Amino acid sequence: MLQQTQAARVEPIFETFLARFAVPAALAAAAPEDVLRAWAGLGYHRRAMALRSAARVIVDEHGGRVPSDPAALRRLPGVGPYTAAAVASLAYGSPLAAVDTNIRRIVARVGHGFEPDEIGAGALGAEAQHWLDRRDPGGWNEAMMDLGRERCRPVPRCDGCPLRTWCRFAASDRVGRPSARRQPTFEGSTRQARGLVLAALRTGSASRTLPQLTHRTGIRAVRVSGAVDALLADGLVERTRSGRIRLPR
């Protein structure tokens, strides 16, 4: 839920979602449309379907318990190296560095005096693993993420940083640079259209025609049609025999 979504926005939805799907078996047994309804407000709806698919694998192959083995975690739908390392270290104490943007930045700056894009990602990951506190890997990962969020930002706030004494980046008087990442414009985007279509399908009638979706969303018919095609391809909606669109069942 937290991928590209602010924590304050996630928190109430997470609590409601967890109350409804308290264990993997509950999520695995849920209809896709119920999961998508519970996901309302978060966007990136493919994550919801991946989470449900992961729950089904957890039930079918792991007795309903989230596996502790990083290799098994990586085989779950929607789980990559970072998520597998984060779950394994925070939940099970596995000695793995969960190397996100924050940790790469800290390792590159403190250890080398460079920005992370000036060093190979593999080398940074290996060095982070070397830095890891194996007595408390989960605590180390969380502390490094917090440090990156609060202090070692794209334009760093070095005052008060506990690593400043050893930081080669600070010693070289480099000042960082604003993040080059720019969020694409949401207004008028396909992402906006997809969200509007799904919102229209969550409320009221169980299914709608394309003209009805155009009316409900308030956007042009060509955008609605394109959004529906993309949602169909992702398995986030389905078309009935009569040609109406509904949430998957």
Helices and strands as residue ranges (DSSP letters): H 7-20, H 24-29, H 32-38, H 46-62, H 70-74, H 81-92, H 101-112, G 116-118, H 121-131, H 137-150, G 164-166, H 168-171, H 190-202, E 207-208, H 210-217, H 221-233, E 238-239, E 245-246
